[in-house]
Amino acid sequence: LTPFGPLRVDAAVPLNRGPGDPHFGIYAGIGQAF
C-alpha cells in the first residue's frame, strides 16, 4: 500500500495477435483489480 492507496502494474499478452499489434502490454493502475 502507498499513502494514497494500492498501486498495481499488470502485464498482458494478446491471445490472437494481429499484424502490427504489440507482443505485450503493460498497464498501471490505482486501486484493486477486483
C-alpha positions in Angstrom: 0.0 0.0 0.0 1.0 3.6 -0.6 -0.2 6.7 1.2 -3.0 7.2 -1.3 -4.0 3.6 -2.0 -2.8 0.4 -3.6 -0.8 0.6 -6.8 -0.6 -2.2 -9.3 1.2 -2.9 -12.6 -0.3 -5.6 -14.9 1.4 -7.2 -17.9 -0.7 -8.8 -20.6 -0.1 -10.8 -23.8 -2.7 -11.0 -26.6 -4.3 -14.4 -27.3 -4.9 -13.6 -31.0 -2.3 -11.0 -32.0 -2.9 -9.4 -35.4 -0.4 -7.9 -37.8 1.1 -4.7 -36.3 -0.2 -5.5 -32.8 2.3 -5.3 -29.9 3.7 -8.5 -28.4 2.7 -7.5 -24.9 1.1 -4.6 -22.9 1.9 -3.1 -19.5 -0.8 -1.3 -17.6 -0.6 0.7 -14.4 -3.5 1.5 -12.1 -4.5 2.7 -8.7 -6.8 0.5 -6.7 -7.6 -3.2 -6.7 -8.1 -5.3 -9.7 -11.3 -6.9 -8.5 
